[in-house]
Amino acid sequence: MARKSYFLLAVLSILIGSGVSDWNILNHRKKNNVVSGSGLKTYCESWRINVEVNNIREFEFVPQECIGYIGKYMSSSQYKEDCERAIEECQVYLSSCCNSLKCVDGKDAWIFDVDDTLLSTLPYFKTRGFGGKKLNITSLEGWMEKSKAPALDPTLRLFNEIKGRGYKIFLISTRRESLRDATVDNLIKVGYHGWSGLILRDLNDENKRVQHYKAEARKKLVNEGYNIWGIIGDQWSSFDGNPTAKITFKLPNSLYYVS
């Protein structure tokens, strides 16, 4: 099955403060080579872009010299506009591939990721240095248990449009099964209703790589007769592996990498 992907990468002009480290982001610079001024802005924008196109992978934290830049981007109107444009492209695709309920037969499905796709973890990361420290899963899950994550408004609109067109919606998340009640409560509180399934990791999934876990979840849906039209997520691991979808849409996220 052919897959198309839309990746929306905007060039920013955000000014960065003076906190500069000599740590080498891409390991191509000498230990004492410090980037500063406009060079630092270009350097950090290059790092962010290469994260989005999946050239930089498996990073554990945002480079120290780029924390201010990434924080400003993720808190900016540019980030919101990038999300809006990704969702608009998905809406264009929806309008072109199916203009009536007659082309949806009850087994046509779309898949959404949860964190930083439906719900935003940005409030958490704002208090944790915008990804500048290695992710503390225990701390993050403690925050998730409070069910206070806000919705990403563009994705909420898309969710309702897809549901309104008659598609089944499945949520596949790396959250643990122990967070089911908190996750459902959070989703409902911010306006999400009517999904057909919420798939979370159980004990058997703990040691699986995320792309394998999500691919297996999709395979179960296909075996149940579902035709997966599209996937919306903020991590490349949401799309990797087979079976895949007819099309995928990636939202920007430079705070962390899930593999």
C-alpha positions as CSV (number, residue, x, y, z in Angstrom):
1,M,0.0,0.0,0.0
2,A,1.5,3.3,-1.0
3,R,2.0,5.9,1.7
4,K,2.4,9.6,1.4
5,S,3.5,11.8,4.1
6,Y,3.3,15.6,4.6
7,F,5.9,17.3,6.6
8,L,5.6,20.9,7.4
9,L,8.8,22.7,8.2
10,A,8.7,26.4,8.9
11,V,11.8,28.7,9.0
12,L,11.7,30.8,12.1
13,S,13.3,34.1,13.1
14,I,13.2,33.7,16.9
15,L,16.0,35.5,18.7
16,I,17.9,33.4,21.2
17,G,19.4,34.5,24.5
18,S,23.0,34.3,25.6
19,G,23.1,30.9,27.2
20,V,25.6,29.0,25.1
21,S,27.3,25.7,25.7
22,D,30.3,24.2,23.8
23,W,28.6,20.7,23.7
24,N,28.5,19.4,20.2
25,I,24.9,18.7,18.9
26,L,25.8,16.7,15.8
27,N,29.3,15.6,17.0
28,H,30.9,17.3,14.0
29,R,32.5,20.2,15.8
30,K,35.6,20.3,18.0
31,K,35.1,20.2,21.7
32,N,35.9,23.9,22.3
33,N,34.1,25.3,19.3
34,V,31.4,27.6,20.6
35,V,28.5,28.8,18.4
36,S,27.1,32.2,19.2
37,G,24.9,35.0,17.9
38,S,23.1,34.5,14.6
39,G,25.2,31.3,14.1
40,L,23.6,29.8,17.1
41,K,20.1,30.6,15.9
42,T,20.9,28.9,12.5
43,Y,22.6,26.0,14.3
44,C,19.6,25.3,16.5
45,E,17.1,25.7,13.7
46,S,19.1,23.2,11.7
47,W,19.0,20.8,14.7
48,R,15.2,21.2,15.0
49,I,14.6,20.7,11.2
50,N,16.8,17.6,11.2
51,V,14.8,16.2,14.1
52,E,11.6,16.8,12.2
53,V,12.8,15.1,9.1
54,N,14.1,12.2,11.2
55,N,17.8,12.7,10.4
56,I,18.6,13.2,14.1
57,R,17.2,10.2,16.0
58,E,17.3,8.6,19.5
59,F,18.3,11.9,21.2
60,E,17.7,11.8,25.0
61,F,17.5,15.6,25.5
62,V,17.6,18.9,23.7
63,P,21.2,20.2,23.5
64,Q,21.9,22.7,26.2
65,E,22.7,25.6,23.8
66,C,19.4,25.1,22.0
67,I,17.0,24.9,25.0
68,G,16.1,28.6,24.8
69,Y,15.5,28.3,21.1
70,I,13.4,25.1,21.3
71,G,11.4,26.5,24.2
72,K,10.6,29.7,22.3
73,Y,9.6,27.8,19.2
74,M,7.3,25.3,21.1
75,S,5.7,28.2,22.9
76,S,5.3,30.4,19.8
77,S,2.6,31.2,17.3
78,Q,4.9,29.6,14.7
79,Y,4.5,26.2,16.4
80,K,0.7,26.7,16.5
81,E,0.7,27.7,12.8
82,D,2.8,24.6,11.9
83,C,0.3,22.4,13.7
84,E,-2.6,24.2,12.0
85,R,-1.0,23.7,8.5
86,A,-0.5,20.0,9.1
87,I,-4.1,19.6,10.1
88,E,-5.3,21.7,7.1
89,E,-3.4,19.4,4.8
90,C,-5.1,16.4,6.4
91,Q,-8.5,18.1,5.9
92,V,-7.6,18.8,2.2
93,Y,-6.9,15.1,1.8
94,L,-10.2,14.1,3.5
95,S,-12.1,16.4,1.1
96,S,-10.4,14.9,-1.9
97,C,-10.6,11.2,-1.1
98,C,-14.2,11.0,0.3
99,N,-16.9,13.6,-0.1
100,S,-19.8,11.6,1.4
101,L,-20.7,9.0,4.0
102,K,-21.3,6.5,1.2
103,C,-17.6,5.8,0.8
104,V,-17.2,4.9,4.4
105,D,-18.4,1.3,5.2
106,G,-18.0,1.0,9.0
107,K,-14.6,-0.6,8.7
108,D,-12.7,2.4,7.6
109,A,-10.4,3.8,10.3
110,W,-8.1,6.6,11.3
111,I,-5.4,6.3,14.0
112,F,-4.3,9.1,16.3
113,D,-1.4,9.2,18.8
114,V,-2.3,10.8,22.1
115,D,0.5,12.8,23.6
116,D,1.3,16.0,21.7
117,T,-1.2,14.9,19.0
118,L,-4.5,15.0,20.9
119,L,-3.2,16.2,24.3
120,S,-0.3,18.6,24.8
121,T,2.5,17.8,27.3
122,L,4.0,21.3,26.8
123,P,2.8,22.5,30.2
124,Y,4.9,19.7,31.8
125,F,8.0,20.4,29.7
126,K,7.8,24.1,30.4
127,T,8.6,23.2,34.0
128,R,11.3,20.8,33.0
129,G,13.6,22.9,30.8
130,F,11.8,22.2,27.5
131,G,13.4,18.8,27.0
132,G,16.9,19.9,28.2
133,K,17.0,17.1,30.7
134,K,16.7,13.4,30.2
135,L,13.1,12.4,30.4
136,N,12.0,11.2,33.8
137,I,9.1,8.8,33.0
138,T,8.0,8.5,36.7
139,S,7.6,12.3,36.9
140,L,5.9,12.6,33.5
141,E,3.4,9.8,34.4
142,G,2.7,11.5,37.7
143,W,1.7,14.6,35.8
144,M,-0.4,12.5,33.4
145,E,-2.3,11.0,36.3
146,K,-3.6,14.5,37.1
147,S,-5.5,14.6,33.7
148,K,-4.7,18.3,33.2
149,A,-3.2,18.2,29.7
150,P,-4.9,20.6,27.3
151,A,-6.2,19.7,23.9
152,L,-4.4,20.6,20.7
153,D,-7.2,22.6,19.2
154,P,-6.5,21.9,15.5
155,T,-6.4,18.2,16.2
156,L,-9.6,18.3,18.2
157,R,-11.3,19.9,15.2
158,L,-9.8,17.2,12.9
159,F,-10.9,14.5,15.3
160,N,-14.5,15.7,15.1
161,E,-14.4,16.1,11.4
162,I,-13.1,12.5,10.8
163,K,-15.7,11.2,13.2
164,G,-18.4,13.1,11.5
165,R,-17.5,11.6,8.2
166,G,-18.2,8.2,9.6
167,Y,-14.7,6.8,10.1
168,K,-13.8,4.8,13.2
169,I,-11.1,6.4,15.3
170,F,-8.6,4.4,17.2
171,L,-6.1,5.9,19.7
172,I,-2.7,4.1,19.9
173,S,-0.6,5.5,22.7
174,T,2.7,4.6,24.5
175,R,1.0,5.4,27.8
176,R,0.8,2.4,30.1
177,E,-2.4,0.6,30.9
178,S,-2.3,1.9,34.4
179,L,-3.0,5.4,33.0
180,R,-6.2,4.4,31.3
181,D,-8.6,6.0,33.7
182,A,-6.6,9.2,33.8
183,T,-6.2,9.3,30.0
184,V,-9.9,8.7,29.4
185,D,-10.8,11.4,31.9
186,N,-8.4,13.9,30.4
187,L,-9.6,13.3,26.8
188,I,-13.3,13.7,27.8
189,K,-12.7,16.8,29.8
190,V,-11.1,18.6,26.9
191,G,-13.7,17.6,24.3
192,Y,-12.8,14.2,22.8
193,H,-15.7,11.8,22.6
194,G,-16.7,8.8,20.4
195,W,-13.4,7.0,19.7
196,S,-13.8,3.3,18.9
197,G,-10.7,2.1,20.8
198,L,-8.0,3.3,23.1
199,I,-4.9,1.0,22.9
200,L,-2.3,1.4,25.7
201,R,0.8,-0.7,26.6
202,D,0.3,-3.6,28.9
203,L,3.0,-5.6,30.7
204,N,3.6,-7.7,27.5
205,D,4.5,-4.5,25.6
206,E,7.0,-3.0,28.2
207,N,10.2,-4.2,26.4
208,K,9.0,-3.7,22.8
209,R,10.3,-0.8,20.7
210,V,7.5,1.7,20.2
211,Q,7.4,1.2,16.4
212,H,7.0,-2.6,16.9
213,Y,4.3,-2.1,19.5
214,K,2.3,0.3,17.4
215,A,2.7,-1.8,14.2
216,E,1.4,-4.9,16.1
217,A,-1.6,-2.8,17.3
218,R,-2.3,-1.8,13.7
219,K,-2.0,-5.4,12.6
220,K,-4.7,-6.5,15.1
221,L,-7.0,-3.8,13.7
222,V,-6.4,-5.0,10.1
223,N,-7.0,-8.6,11.2
224,E,-10.3,-7.4,12.5
225,G,-11.2,-6.2,9.1
226,Y,-10.4,-2.5,9.4
227,N,-9.0,-0.5,6.5
228,I,-6.5,2.1,7.9
229,W,-6.9,5.3,5.9
230,G,-4.5,7.5,7.9
231,I,-2.4,8.1,10.9
232,I,-1.8,11.4,12.7
233,G,1.1,11.6,15.2
234,D,4.1,13.6,16.4
235,Q,6.6,10.8,16.4
236,W,8.1,8.8,13.5
237,S,7.6,5.7,15.5
238,S,3.8,6.1,15.1
239,F,4.2,5.5,11.3
240,D,7.0,2.9,11.0
241,G,6.4,-0.8,10.3
242,N,3.7,-2.7,8.6
243,P,0.8,-2.7,8.1
244,T,0.8,1.0,7.4
245,A,-1.8,3.5,6.3
246,K,-2.7,5.1,3.0
247,I,-1.3,8.4,4.3
248,T,0.3,9.8,7.4
249,F,0.5,13.4,8.8
250,K,3.2,14.4,11.3
251,L,2.9,17.2,13.8
252,P,6.0,19.0,14.9
253,N,7.7,18.0,18.2
254,S,11.3,18.9,19.1
255,L,11.1,18.2,22.8
256,Y,11.7,14.4,22.8
257,Y,12.1,11.4,20.6
258,V,10.2,8.2,21.1
259,S,11.5,5.0,19.4
